[in-house]
Amino acid sequence: MNRKDRRAAEKKMGKDNSQKLTDKIFQFENLPEECSACLKPFDKKSKKMAATWNVVAAADAVRLYCPECWSTARRVVEEYKTSKTIED
């Protein structure tokens, strides 16, 4: 992100939000080389992998998930939500 882009982003989003975005972008330098769940290798040069894999950038760490692990996690969350609504 160059100076011109950074200033435009700050003007559009406000300085606090722009700083948060910048922090998230710098976290991607710490992107793992494998899935955080199943340890399947991730090729950083592959456009297909970049488009299909999911990244979760938390305050303390960056986690990377392959499509299979991501769909499994989403299914588990949906099942949990439906079981909670049935119980209530």
PyMOL Python script that loads the backbone (N, CA, C, O; Angstrom):
from pymol import cmd

cmd.read_pdbstr("""\
ATOM      1  N   MET A   1       0.863  -1.163   0.000  1.00  0.00           N
ATOM      2  CA  MET A   1       0.000   0.000   0.000  1.00  0.00           C
ATOM      3  C   MET A   1       0.911   1.227   0.000  1.00  0.00           C
ATOM      4  O   MET A   1       1.686   1.433   0.934  1.00  0.00           O
ATOM      5  N   ASN A   2       0.814   2.028  -1.039  1.00  0.00           N
ATOM      6  CA  ASN A   2       1.689   3.199  -1.101  1.00  0.00           C
ATOM      7  C   ASN A   2       1.053   4.391  -0.377  1.00  0.00           C
ATOM      8  O   ASN A   2      -0.071   4.308   0.120  1.00  0.00           O
ATOM      9  N   ARG A   3       1.781   5.472  -0.330  1.00  0.00           N
ATOM     10  CA  ARG A   3       1.355   6.641   0.437  1.00  0.00           C
ATOM     11  C   ARG A   3       0.039   7.217  -0.072  1.00  0.00           C
ATOM     12  O   ARG A   3      -0.829   7.586   0.720  1.00  0.00           O
ATOM     13  N   LYS A   4      -0.110   7.294  -1.377  1.00  0.00           N
ATOM     14  CA  LYS A   4      -1.327   7.849  -1.972  1.00  0.00           C
ATOM     15  C   LYS A   4      -2.542   6.985  -1.615  1.00  0.00           C
ATOM     16  O   LYS A   4      -3.591   7.511  -1.242  1.00  0.00           O
ATOM     17  N   ASP A   5      -2.400   5.665  -1.730  1.00  0.00           N
ATOM     18  CA  ASP A   5      -3.491   4.753  -1.392  1.00  0.00           C
ATOM     19  C   ASP A   5      -3.837   4.826   0.090  1.00  0.00           C
ATOM     20  O   ASP A   5      -5.010   4.796   0.464  1.00  0.00           O
ATOM     21  N   ARG A   6      -2.810   4.922   0.930  1.00  0.00           N
ATOM     22  CA  ARG A   6      -3.026   4.990   2.369  1.00  0.00           C
ATOM     23  C   ARG A   6      -3.784   6.261   2.738  1.00  0.00           C
ATOM     24  O   ARG A   6      -4.695   6.225   3.564  1.00  0.00           O
ATOM     25  N   ARG A   7      -3.412   7.369   2.135  1.00  0.00           N
ATOM     26  CA  ARG A   7      -4.107   8.632   2.430  1.00  0.00           C
ATOM     27  C   ARG A   7      -5.551   8.606   1.938  1.00  0.00           C
ATOM     28  O   ARG A   7      -6.447   9.110   2.616  1.00  0.00           O
ATOM     29  N   ALA A   8      -5.779   8.028   0.776  1.00  0.00           N
ATOM     30  CA  ALA A   8      -7.140   7.919   0.254  1.00  0.00           C
ATOM     31  C   ALA A   8      -7.992   7.030   1.159  1.00  0.00           C
ATOM     32  O   ALA A   8      -9.159   7.332   1.410  1.00  0.00           O
ATOM     33  N   ALA A   9      -7.411   5.939   1.646  1.00  0.00           N
ATOM     34  CA  ALA A   9      -8.147   5.048   2.542  1.00  0.00           C
ATOM     35  C   ALA A   9      -8.460   5.735   3.858  1.00  0.00           C
ATOM     36  O   ALA A   9      -9.560   5.583   4.390  1.00  0.00           O
ATOM     37  N   GLU A  10      -7.505   6.491   4.389  1.00  0.00           N
ATOM     38  CA  GLU A  10      -7.737   7.215   5.641  1.00  0.00           C
ATOM     39  C   GLU A  10      -8.848   8.241   5.476  1.00  0.00           C
ATOM     40  O   GLU A  10      -9.684   8.411   6.363  1.00  0.00           O
ATOM     41  N   LYS A  11      -8.851   8.912   4.353  1.00  0.00           N
ATOM     42  CA  LYS A  11      -9.866   9.935   4.107  1.00  0.00           C
ATOM     43  C   LYS A  11     -11.247   9.299   3.989  1.00  0.00           C
ATOM     44  O   LYS A  11     -12.231   9.833   4.500  1.00  0.00           O
ATOM     45  N   LYS A  12     -11.312   8.151   3.311  1.00  0.00           N
ATOM     46  CA  LYS A  12     -12.591   7.496   3.076  1.00  0.00           C
ATOM     47  C   LYS A  12     -13.133   6.814   4.337  1.00  0.00           C
ATOM     48  O   LYS A  12     -14.318   6.944   4.647  1.00  0.00           O
ATOM     49  N   MET A  13     -12.281   6.091   5.062  1.00  0.00           N
ATOM     50  CA  MET A  13     -12.736   5.284   6.191  1.00  0.00           C
ATOM     51  C   MET A  13     -12.509   5.925   7.543  1.00  0.00           C
ATOM     52  O   MET A  13     -13.113   5.509   8.532  1.00  0.00           O
ATOM     53  N   GLY A  14     -11.686   6.889   7.604  1.00  0.00           N
ATOM     54  CA  GLY A  14     -11.310   7.450   8.896  1.00  0.00           C
ATOM     55  C   GLY A  14      -9.993   6.832   9.329  1.00  0.00           C
ATOM     56  O   GLY A  14      -9.658   5.720   8.920  1.00  0.00           O
ATOM     57  N   LYS A  15      -9.263   7.536  10.139  1.00  0.00           N
ATOM     58  CA  LYS A  15      -7.913   7.107  10.494  1.00  0.00           C
ATOM     59  C   LYS A  15      -7.900   5.807  11.291  1.00  0.00           C
ATOM     60  O   LYS A  15      -7.040   4.960  11.051  1.00  0.00           O
ATOM     61  N   ASP A  16      -8.830   5.621  12.233  1.00  0.00           N
ATOM     62  CA  ASP A  16      -8.841   4.410  13.055  1.00  0.00           C
ATOM     63  C   ASP A  16      -9.099   3.166  12.215  1.00  0.00           C
ATOM     64  O   ASP A  16      -8.389   2.169  12.347  1.00  0.00           O
ATOM     65  N   ASN A  17     -10.105   3.218  11.357  1.00  0.00           N
ATOM     66  CA  ASN A  17     -10.414   2.072  10.506  1.00  0.00           C
ATOM     67  C   ASN A  17      -9.298   1.800   9.518  1.00  0.00           C
ATOM     68  O   ASN A  17      -9.010   0.644   9.210  1.00  0.00           O
ATOM     69  N   SER A  18      -8.672   2.841   9.022  1.00  0.00           N
ATOM     70  CA  SER A  18      -7.563   2.670   8.097  1.00  0.00           C
ATOM     71  C   SER A  18      -6.393   1.981   8.782  1.00  0.00           C
ATOM     72  O   SER A  18      -5.734   1.132   8.181  1.00  0.00           O
ATOM     73  N   GLN A  19      -6.132   2.338  10.033  1.00  0.00           N
ATOM     74  CA  GLN A  19      -5.046   1.709  10.787  1.00  0.00           C
ATOM     75  C   GLN A  19      -5.345   0.232  11.023  1.00  0.00           C
ATOM     76  O   GLN A  19      -4.445  -0.603  10.936  1.00  0.00           O
ATOM     77  N   LYS A  20      -6.603  -0.097  11.322  1.00  0.00           N
ATOM     78  CA  LYS A  20      -6.983  -1.497  11.524  1.00  0.00           C
ATOM     79  C   LYS A  20      -6.778  -2.298  10.241  1.00  0.00           C
ATOM     80  O   LYS A  20      -6.294  -3.429  10.287  1.00  0.00           O
ATOM     81  N   LEU A  21      -7.142  -1.722   9.102  1.00  0.00           N
ATOM     82  CA  LEU A  21      -6.947  -2.391   7.818  1.00  0.00           C
ATOM     83  C   LEU A  21      -5.467  -2.601   7.542  1.00  0.00           C
ATOM     84  O   LEU A  21      -5.066  -3.674   7.092  1.00  0.00           O
ATOM     85  N   THR A  22      -4.665  -1.602   7.803  1.00  0.00           N
ATOM     86  CA  THR A  22      -3.223  -1.712   7.601  1.00  0.00           C
ATOM     87  C   THR A  22      -2.638  -2.810   8.484  1.00  0.00           C
ATOM     88  O   THR A  22      -1.782  -3.573   8.036  1.00  0.00           O
ATOM     89  N   ASP A  23      -3.086  -2.895   9.716  1.00  0.00           N
ATOM     90  CA  ASP A  23      -2.613  -3.944  10.621  1.00  0.00           C
ATOM     91  C   ASP A  23      -2.965  -5.326  10.087  1.00  0.00           C
ATOM     92  O   ASP A  23      -2.145  -6.243  10.148  1.00  0.00           O
ATOM     93  N   LYS A  24      -4.183  -5.481   9.562  1.00  0.00           N
ATOM     94  CA  LYS A  24      -4.601  -6.770   9.003  1.00  0.00           C
ATOM     95  C   LYS A  24      -3.750  -7.131   7.791  1.00  0.00           C
ATOM     96  O   LYS A  24      -3.378  -8.292   7.623  1.00  0.00           O
ATOM     97  N   ILE A  25      -3.444  -6.165   6.956  1.00  0.00           N
ATOM     98  CA  ILE A  25      -2.635  -6.432   5.767  1.00  0.00           C
ATOM     99  C   ILE A  25      -1.246  -6.897   6.172  1.00  0.00           C
ATOM    100  O   ILE A  25      -0.707  -7.826   5.570  1.00  0.00           O
ATOM    101  N   PHE A  26      -0.659  -6.270   7.179  1.00  0.00           N
ATOM    102  CA  PHE A  26       0.668  -6.679   7.624  1.00  0.00           C
ATOM    103  C   PHE A  26       0.656  -8.052   8.285  1.00  0.00           C
ATOM    104  O   PHE A  26       1.683  -8.730   8.307  1.00  0.00           O
ATOM    105  N   GLN A  27      -0.493  -8.477   8.828  1.00  0.00           N
ATOM    106  CA  GLN A  27      -0.585  -9.808   9.411  1.00  0.00           C
ATOM    107  C   GLN A  27      -0.441 -10.888   8.354  1.00  0.00           C
ATOM    108  O   GLN A  27      -0.041 -12.009   8.672  1.00  0.00           O
ATOM    109  N   PHE A  28      -0.761 -10.575   7.102  1.00  0.00           N
ATOM    110  CA  PHE A  28      -0.683 -11.571   6.046  1.00  0.00           C
ATOM    111  C   PHE A  28       0.753 -11.979   5.748  1.00  0.00           C
ATOM    112  O   PHE A  28       0.975 -12.996   5.091  1.00  0.00           O
ATOM    113  N   GLU A  29       1.730 -11.212   6.217  1.00  0.00           N
ATOM    114  CA  GLU A  29       3.116 -11.640   6.087  1.00  0.00           C
ATOM    115  C   GLU A  29       3.360 -12.880   6.935  1.00  0.00           C
ATOM    116  O   GLU A  29       4.276 -13.651   6.651  1.00  0.00           O
ATOM    117  N   ASN A  30       2.559 -13.081   7.965  1.00  0.00           N
ATOM    118  CA  ASN A  30       2.683 -14.231   8.854  1.00  0.00           C
ATOM    119  C   ASN A  30       1.771 -15.379   8.431  1.00  0.00           C
ATOM    120  O   ASN A  30       1.483 -16.265   9.237  1.00  0.00           O
ATOM    121  N   LEU A  31       1.317 -15.377   7.189  1.00  0.00           N
ATOM    122  CA  LEU A  31       0.413 -16.402   6.691  1.00  0.00           C
ATOM    123  C   LEU A  31       1.076 -17.774   6.766  1.00  0.00           C
ATOM    124  O   LEU A  31       2.194 -17.940   6.279  1.00  0.00           O
ATOM    125  N   PRO A  32       0.409 -18.758   7.367  1.00  0.00           N
ATOM    126  CA  PRO A  32       1.000 -20.087   7.476  1.00  0.00           C
ATOM    127  C   PRO A  32       1.196 -20.735   6.104  1.00  0.00           C
ATOM    128  O   PRO A  32       0.618 -20.289   5.113  1.00  0.00           O
ATOM    129  N   GLU A  33       1.995 -21.764   6.055  1.00  0.00           N
ATOM    130  CA  GLU A  33       2.264 -22.490   4.811  1.00  0.00           C
ATOM    131  C   GLU A  33       1.430 -23.757   4.701  1.00  0.00           C
ATOM    132  O   GLU A  33       1.616 -24.544   3.773  1.00  0.00           O
ATOM    133  N   GLU A  34       0.503 -23.962   5.653  1.00  0.00           N
ATOM    134  CA  GLU A  34      -0.337 -25.157   5.644  1.00  0.00           C
ATOM    135  C   GLU A  34      -1.651 -24.854   6.341  1.00  0.00           C
ATOM    136  O   GLU A  34      -1.777 -23.862   7.059  1.00  0.00           O
ATOM    137  N   CYS A  35      -2.630 -25.729   6.117  1.00  0.00           N
ATOM    138  CA  CYS A  35      -3.938 -25.593   6.760  1.00  0.00           C
ATOM    139  C   CYS A  35      -3.754 -25.698   8.266  1.00  0.00           C
ATOM    140  O   CYS A  35      -3.022 -26.564   8.744  1.00  0.00           O
ATOM    141  N   SER A  36      -4.406 -24.832   9.007  1.00  0.00           N
ATOM    142  CA  SER A  36      -4.274 -24.830  10.458  1.00  0.00           C
ATOM    143  C   SER A  36      -4.969 -26.022  11.104  1.00  0.00           C
ATOM    144  O   SER A  36      -4.712 -26.323  12.270  1.00  0.00           O
ATOM    145  N   ALA A  37      -5.845 -26.703  10.372  1.00  0.00           N
ATOM    146  CA  ALA A  37      -6.563 -27.841  10.937  1.00  0.00           C
ATOM    147  C   ALA A  37      -5.971 -29.185  10.500  1.00  0.00           C
ATOM    148  O   ALA A  37      -5.691 -30.037  11.343  1.00  0.00           O
ATOM    149  N   CYS A  38      -5.778 -29.379   9.195  1.00  0.00           N
ATOM    150  CA  CYS A  38      -5.347 -30.693   8.701  1.00  0.00           C
ATOM    151  C   CYS A  38      -3.902 -30.719   8.211  1.00  0.00           C
ATOM    152  O   CYS A  38      -3.406 -31.775   7.818  1.00  0.00           O
ATOM    153  N   LEU A  39      -3.224 -29.582   8.227  1.00  0.00           N
ATOM    154  CA  LEU A  39      -1.814 -29.461   7.834  1.00  0.00           C
ATOM    155  C   LEU A  39      -1.551 -29.752   6.359  1.00  0.00           C
ATOM    156  O   LEU A  39      -0.441 -30.125   5.982  1.00  0.00           O
ATOM    157  N   LYS A  40      -2.584 -29.579   5.523  1.00  0.00           N
ATOM    158  CA  LYS A  40      -2.393 -29.708   4.076  1.00  0.00           C
ATOM    159  C   LYS A  40      -1.565 -28.511   3.609  1.00  0.00           C
ATOM    160  O   LYS A  40      -1.847 -27.384   4.016  1.00  0.00           O
ATOM    161  N   PRO A  41      -0.546 -28.724   2.761  1.00  0.00           N
ATOM    162  CA  PRO A  41       0.318 -27.605   2.345  1.00  0.00           C
ATOM    163  C   PRO A  41      -0.423 -26.572   1.496  1.00  0.00           C
ATOM    164  O   PRO A  41      -1.326 -26.905   0.729  1.00  0.00           O
ATOM    165  N   PHE A  42      -0.022 -25.321   1.654  1.00  0.00           N
ATOM    166  CA  PHE A  42      -0.609 -24.199   0.914  1.00  0.00           C
ATOM    167  C   PHE A  42       0.467 -23.593   0.022  1.00  0.00           C
ATOM    168  O   PHE A  42       1.543 -23.225   0.494  1.00  0.00           O
ATOM    169  N   ASP A  43       0.170 -23.493  -1.260  1.00  0.00           N
ATOM    170  CA  ASP A  43       1.100 -22.893  -2.222  1.00  0.00           C
ATOM    171  C   ASP A  43       0.734 -21.422  -2.375  1.00  0.00           C
ATOM    172  O   ASP A  43      -0.313 -21.095  -2.934  1.00  0.00           O
ATOM    173  N   LYS A  44       1.587 -20.543  -1.882  1.00  0.00           N
ATOM    174  CA  LYS A  44       1.305 -19.107  -1.911  1.00  0.00           C
ATOM    175  C   LYS A  44       1.298 -18.538  -3.328  1.00  0.00           C
ATOM    176  O   LYS A  44       0.790 -17.438  -3.544  1.00  0.00           O
ATOM    177  N   LYS A  45       1.850 -19.264  -4.293  1.00  0.00           N
ATOM    178  CA  LYS A  45       1.904 -18.783  -5.674  1.00  0.00           C
ATOM    179  C   LYS A  45       0.706 -19.246  -6.506  1.00  0.00           C
ATOM    180  O   LYS A  45       0.541 -18.807  -7.644  1.00  0.00           O
ATOM    181  N   SER A  46      -0.118 -20.111  -5.960  1.00  0.00           N
ATOM    182  CA  SER A  46      -1.267 -20.655  -6.683  1.00  0.00           C
ATOM    183  C   SER A  46      -2.469 -19.714  -6.567  1.00  0.00           C
ATOM    184  O   SER A  46      -2.926 -19.413  -5.464  1.00  0.00           O
ATOM    185  N   LYS A  47      -2.971 -19.257  -7.705  1.00  0.00           N
ATOM    186  CA  LYS A  47      -4.149 -18.376  -7.695  1.00  0.00           C
ATOM    187  C   LYS A  47      -5.390 -19.145  -7.266  1.00  0.00           C
ATOM    188  O   LYS A  47      -6.265 -18.593  -6.600  1.00  0.00           O
ATOM    189  N   LYS A  48      -5.471 -20.422  -7.646  1.00  0.00           N
ATOM    190  CA  LYS A  48      -6.627 -21.229  -7.276  1.00  0.00           C
ATOM    191  C   LYS A  48      -6.705 -21.393  -5.757  1.00  0.00           C
ATOM    192  O   LYS A  48      -7.777 -21.256  -5.167  1.00  0.00           O
ATOM    193  N   MET A  49      -5.577 -21.684  -5.135  1.00  0.00           N
ATOM    194  CA  MET A  49      -5.571 -21.828  -3.679  1.00  0.00           C
ATOM    195  C   MET A  49      -5.886 -20.496  -2.997  1.00  0.00           C
ATOM    196  O   MET A  49      -6.603 -20.461  -1.997  1.00  0.00           O
ATOM    197  N   ALA A  50      -5.359 -19.424  -3.530  1.00  0.00           N
ATOM    198  CA  ALA A  50      -5.618 -18.110  -2.946  1.00  0.00           C
ATOM    199  C   ALA A  50      -7.102 -17.765  -3.018  1.00  0.00           C
ATOM    200  O   ALA A  50      -7.622 -17.071  -2.144  1.00  0.00           O
ATOM    201  N   ALA A  51      -7.780 -18.244  -4.050  1.00  0.00           N
ATOM    202  CA  ALA A  51      -9.192 -17.941  -4.221  1.00  0.00           C
ATOM    203  C   ALA A  51     -10.099 -18.860  -3.409  1.00  0.00           C
ATOM    204  O   ALA A  51     -11.218 -18.473  -3.073  1.00  0.00           O
ATOM    205  N   THR A  52      -9.639 -20.068  -3.089  1.00  0.00           N
ATOM    206  CA  THR A  52     -10.522 -21.031  -2.438  1.00  0.00           C
ATOM    207  C   THR A  52     -10.253 -21.229  -0.959  1.00  0.00           C
ATOM    208  O   THR A  52     -11.165 -21.614  -0.227  1.00  0.00           O
ATOM    209  N   TRP A  53      -9.056 -20.983  -0.496  1.00  0.00           N
ATOM    210  CA  TRP A  53      -8.741 -21.175   0.914  1.00  0.00           C
ATOM    211  C   TRP A  53      -9.224 -19.969   1.716  1.00  0.00           C
ATOM    212  O   TRP A  53      -9.391 -18.882   1.164  1.00  0.00           O
ATOM    213  N   ASN A  54      -9.449 -20.157   3.017  1.00  0.00           N
ATOM    214  CA  ASN A  54      -9.978 -19.103   3.882  1.00  0.00           C
ATOM    215  C   ASN A  54      -8.957 -18.701   4.926  1.00  0.00           C
ATOM    216  O   ASN A  54      -8.271 -19.541   5.507  1.00  0.00           O
ATOM    217  N   VAL A  55      -8.869 -17.396   5.153  1.00  0.00           N
ATOM    218  CA  VAL A  55      -7.941 -16.831   6.117  1.00  0.00           C
ATOM    219  C   VAL A  55      -8.734 -16.170   7.235  1.00  0.00           C
ATOM    220  O   VAL A  55      -9.680 -15.423   6.983  1.00  0.00           O
ATOM    221  N   VAL A  56      -8.337 -16.453   8.473  1.00  0.00           N
ATOM    222  CA  VAL A  56      -8.936 -15.813   9.643  1.00  0.00           C
ATOM    223  C   VAL A  56      -7.822 -15.053  10.343  1.00  0.00           C
ATOM    224  O   VAL A  56      -6.886 -15.652  10.872  1.00  0.00           O
ATOM    225  N   ALA A  57      -7.928 -13.738  10.342  1.00  0.00           N
ATOM    226  CA  ALA A  57      -6.906 -12.898  10.961  1.00  0.00           C
ATOM    227  C   ALA A  57      -7.445 -12.387  12.294  1.00  0.00           C
ATOM    228  O   ALA A  57      -8.252 -11.458  12.334  1.00  0.00           O
ATOM    229  N   ALA A  58      -6.997 -12.996  13.367  1.00  0.00           N
ATOM    230  CA  ALA A  58      -7.378 -12.575  14.712  1.00  0.00           C
ATOM    231  C   ALA A  58      -6.325 -11.600  15.225  1.00  0.00           C
ATOM    232  O   ALA A  58      -5.318 -11.355  14.561  1.00  0.00           O
ATOM    233  N   ALA A  59      -6.561 -11.058  16.385  1.00  0.00           N
ATOM    234  CA  ALA A  59      -5.626 -10.081  16.942  1.00  0.00           C
ATOM    235  C   ALA A  59      -4.262 -10.695  17.224  1.00  0.00           C
ATOM    236  O   ALA A  59      -3.240 -10.016  17.121  1.00  0.00           O
ATOM    237  N   ASP A  60      -4.242 -11.968  17.577  1.00  0.00           N
ATOM    238  CA  ASP A  60      -2.986 -12.589  17.966  1.00  0.00           C
ATOM    239  C   ASP A  60      -2.368 -13.496  16.908  1.00  0.00           C
ATOM    240  O   ASP A  60      -1.164 -13.746  16.956  1.00  0.00           O
ATOM    241  N   ALA A  61      -3.149 -13.994  15.958  1.00  0.00           N
ATOM    242  CA  ALA A  61      -2.609 -14.948  14.988  1.00  0.00           C
ATOM    243  C   ALA A  61      -3.389 -14.915  13.680  1.00  0.00           C
ATOM    244  O   ALA A  61      -4.514 -14.420  13.619  1.00  0.00           O
ATOM    245  N   VAL A  62      -2.766 -15.451  12.639  1.00  0.00           N
ATOM    246  CA  VAL A  62      -3.408 -15.619  11.339  1.00  0.00           C
ATOM    247  C   VAL A  62      -3.564 -17.110  11.111  1.00  0.00           C
ATOM    248  O   VAL A  62      -2.593 -17.862  11.198  1.00  0.00           O
ATOM    249  N   ARG A  63      -4.778 -17.536  10.821  1.00  0.00           N
ATOM    250  CA  ARG A  63      -5.031 -18.957  10.589  1.00  0.00           C
ATOM    251  C   ARG A  63      -5.513 -19.153   9.160  1.00  0.00           C
ATOM    252  O   ARG A  63      -6.216 -18.309   8.605  1.00  0.00           O
ATOM    253  N   LEU A  64      -5.127 -20.270   8.577  1.00  0.00           N
ATOM    254  CA  LEU A  64      -5.428 -20.592   7.196  1.00  0.00           C
ATOM    255  C   LEU A  64      -6.150 -21.927   7.151  1.00  0.00           C
ATOM    256  O   LEU A  64      -5.721 -22.881   7.800  1.00  0.00           O
ATOM    257  N   TYR A  65      -7.254 -22.012   6.387  1.00  0.00           N
ATOM    258  CA  TYR A  65      -8.048 -23.232   6.326  1.00  0.00           C
ATOM    259  C   TYR A  65      -8.313 -23.629   4.878  1.00  0.00           C
ATOM    260  O   TYR A  65      -8.669 -22.797   4.044  1.00  0.00           O
ATOM    261  N   CYS A  66      -8.129 -24.923   4.597  1.00  0.00           N
ATOM    262  CA  CYS A  66      -8.424 -25.446   3.259  1.00  0.00           C
ATOM    263  C   CYS A  66      -9.944 -25.512   3.085  1.00  0.00           C
ATOM    264  O   CYS A  66     -10.675 -25.447   4.073  1.00  0.00           O
ATOM    265  N   PRO A  67     -10.429 -25.639   1.852  1.00  0.00           N
ATOM    266  CA  PRO A  67     -11.882 -25.658   1.626  1.00  0.00           C
ATOM    267  C   PRO A  67     -12.598 -26.796   2.358  1.00  0.00           C
ATOM    268  O   PRO A  67     -13.723 -26.612   2.823  1.00  0.00           O
ATOM    269  N   GLU A  68     -11.969 -27.961   2.466  1.00  0.00           N
ATOM    270  CA  GLU A  68     -12.607 -29.092   3.135  1.00  0.00           C
ATOM    271  C   GLU A  68     -12.796 -28.814   4.626  1.00  0.00           C
ATOM    272  O   GLU A  68     -13.876 -29.044   5.171  1.00  0.00           O
ATOM    273  N   CYS A  69     -11.755 -28.324   5.277  1.00  0.00           N
ATOM    274  CA  CYS A  69     -11.841 -28.012   6.713  1.00  0.00           C
ATOM    275  C   CYS A  69     -12.804 -26.860   6.958  1.00  0.00           C
ATOM    276  O   CYS A  69     -13.529 -26.857   7.952  1.00  0.00           O
ATOM    277  N   TRP A  70     -12.816 -25.879   6.056  1.00  0.00           N
ATOM    278  CA  TRP A  70     -13.707 -24.731   6.208  1.00  0.00           C
ATOM    279  C   TRP A  70     -15.167 -25.169   6.103  1.00  0.00           C
ATOM    280  O   TRP A  70     -16.001 -24.729   6.894  1.00  0.00           O
ATOM    281  N   SER A  71     -15.483 -26.032   5.132  1.00  0.00           N
ATOM    282  CA  SER A  71     -16.871 -26.482   4.982  1.00  0.00           C
ATOM    283  C   SER A  71     -17.287 -27.346   6.168  1.00  0.00           C
ATOM    284  O   SER A  71     -18.437 -27.281   6.604  1.00  0.00           O
ATOM    285  N   THR A  72     -16.375 -28.149   6.691  1.00  0.00           N
ATOM    286  CA  THR A  72     -16.677 -28.956   7.871  1.00  0.00           C
ATOM    287  C   THR A  72     -16.972 -28.049   9.071  1.00  0.00           C
ATOM    288  O   THR A  72     -17.927 -28.285   9.810  1.00  0.00           O
ATOM    289  N   ALA A  73     -16.167 -27.034   9.257  1.00  0.00           N
ATOM    290  CA  ALA A  73     -16.374 -26.109  10.373  1.00  0.00           C
ATOM    291  C   ALA A  73     -17.706 -25.361  10.230  1.00  0.00           C
ATOM    292  O   ALA A  73     -18.424 -25.179  11.213  1.00  0.00           O
ATOM    293  N   ARG A  74     -18.030 -24.932   9.021  1.00  0.00           N
ATOM    294  CA  ARG A  74     -19.303 -24.230   8.811  1.00  0.00           C
ATOM    295  C   ARG A  74     -20.489 -25.154   9.091  1.00  0.00           C
ATOM    296  O   ARG A  74     -21.489 -24.733   9.673  1.00  0.00           O
ATOM    297  N   ARG A  75     -20.368 -26.422   8.671  1.00  0.00           N
ATOM    298  CA  ARG A  75     -21.443 -27.392   8.910  1.00  0.00           C
ATOM    299  C   ARG A  75     -21.632 -27.615  10.408  1.00  0.00           C
ATOM    300  O   ARG A  75     -22.766 -27.675  10.883  1.00  0.00           O
ATOM    301  N   VAL A  76     -20.541 -27.737  11.151  1.00  0.00           N
ATOM    302  CA  VAL A  76     -20.613 -27.937  12.601  1.00  0.00           C
ATOM    303  C   VAL A  76     -21.267 -26.729  13.273  1.00  0.00           C
ATOM    304  O   VAL A  76     -22.081 -26.894  14.181  1.00  0.00           O
ATOM    305  N   VAL A  77     -20.924 -25.538  12.842  1.00  0.00           N
ATOM    306  CA  VAL A  77     -21.522 -24.323  13.413  1.00  0.00           C
ATOM    307  C   VAL A  77     -23.018 -24.283  13.122  1.00  0.00           C
ATOM    308  O   VAL A  77     -23.810 -23.957  14.006  1.00  0.00           O
ATOM    309  N   GLU A  78     -23.411 -24.609  11.899  1.00  0.00           N
ATOM    310  CA  GLU A  78     -24.838 -24.615  11.552  1.00  0.00           C
ATOM    311  C   GLU A  78     -25.603 -25.648  12.376  1.00  0.00           C
ATOM    312  O   GLU A  78     -26.711 -25.373  12.838  1.00  0.00           O
ATOM    313  N   GLU A  79     -25.026 -26.830  12.563  1.00  0.00           N
ATOM    314  CA  GLU A  79     -25.673 -27.857  13.378  1.00  0.00           C
ATOM    315  C   GLU A  79     -25.819 -27.391  14.822  1.00  0.00           C
ATOM    316  O   GLU A  79     -26.838 -27.649  15.462  1.00  0.00           O
ATOM    317  N   TYR A  80     -24.804 -26.708  15.330  1.00  0.00           N
ATOM    318  CA  TYR A  80     -24.865 -26.179  16.693  1.00  0.00           C
ATOM    319  C   TYR A  80     -25.966 -25.130  16.816  1.00  0.00           C
ATOM    320  O   TYR A  80     -26.723 -25.125  17.786  1.00  0.00           O
ATOM    321  N   LYS A  81     -26.051 -24.237  15.821  1.00  0.00           N
ATOM    322  CA  LYS A  81     -27.083 -23.200  15.850  1.00  0.00           C
ATOM    323  C   LYS A  81     -28.484 -23.817  15.825  1.00  0.00           C
ATOM    324  O   LYS A  81     -29.362 -23.391  16.576  1.00  0.00           O
ATOM    325  N   THR A  82     -28.692 -24.805  14.977  1.00  0.00           N
ATOM    326  CA  THR A  82     -30.021 -25.432  14.899  1.00  0.00           C
ATOM    327  C   THR A  82     -30.338 -26.188  16.179  1.00  0.00           C
ATOM    328  O   THR A  82     -31.490 -26.192  16.614  1.00  0.00           O
ATOM    329  N   SER A  83     -29.352 -26.825  16.793  1.00  0.00           N
ATOM    330  CA  SER A  83     -29.616 -27.539  18.047  1.00  0.00           C
ATOM    331  C   SER A  83     -29.934 -26.560  19.170  1.00  0.00           C
ATOM    332  O   SER A  83     -30.757 -26.869  20.031  1.00  0.00           O
ATOM    333  N   LYS A  84     -29.301 -25.381  19.185  1.00  0.00           N
ATOM    334  CA  LYS A  84     -29.592 -24.378  20.205  1.00  0.00           C
ATOM    335  C   LYS A  84     -30.994 -23.797  20.037  1.00  0.00           C
ATOM    336  O   LYS A  84     -31.677 -23.542  21.029  1.00  0.00           O
ATOM    337  N   THR A  85     -31.431 -23.586  18.799  1.00  0.00           N
ATOM    338  CA  THR A  85     -32.774 -23.051  18.593  1.00  0.00           C
ATOM    339  C   THR A  85     -33.845 -24.080  18.941  1.00  0.00           C
ATOM    340  O   THR A  85     -34.925 -23.711  19.402  1.00  0.00           O
ATOM    341  N   ILE A  86     -33.566 -25.348  18.730  1.00  0.00           N
ATOM    342  CA  ILE A  86     -34.516 -26.396  19.087  1.00  0.00           C
ATOM    343  C   ILE A  86     -34.627 -26.506  20.598  1.00  0.00           C
ATOM    344  O   ILE A  86     -35.724 -26.705  21.119  1.00  0.00           O
ATOM    345  N   GLU A  87     -33.522 -26.382  21.309  1.00  0.00           N
ATOM    346  CA  GLU A  87     -33.517 -26.469  22.773  1.00  0.00           C
ATOM    347  C   GLU A  87     -34.244 -25.292  23.406  1.00  0.00           C
ATOM    348  O   GLU A  87     -34.868 -25.443  24.456  1.00  0.00           O
ATOM    349  N   ASP A  88     -34.174 -24.131  22.786  1.00  0.00           N
ATOM    350  CA  ASP A  88     -34.794 -22.912  23.350  1.00  0.00           C
ATOM    351  C   ASP A  88     -36.245 -22.923  23.020  1.00  0.00           C
ATOM    352  O   ASP A  88     -36.969 -21.999  23.390  1.00  0.00           O
TER     353      ASP A  88
END
""", "prot")
cmd.dss("prot")
cmd.show_as("cartoon", "prot")
cmd.util.cbc("prot")
cmd.orient("prot")
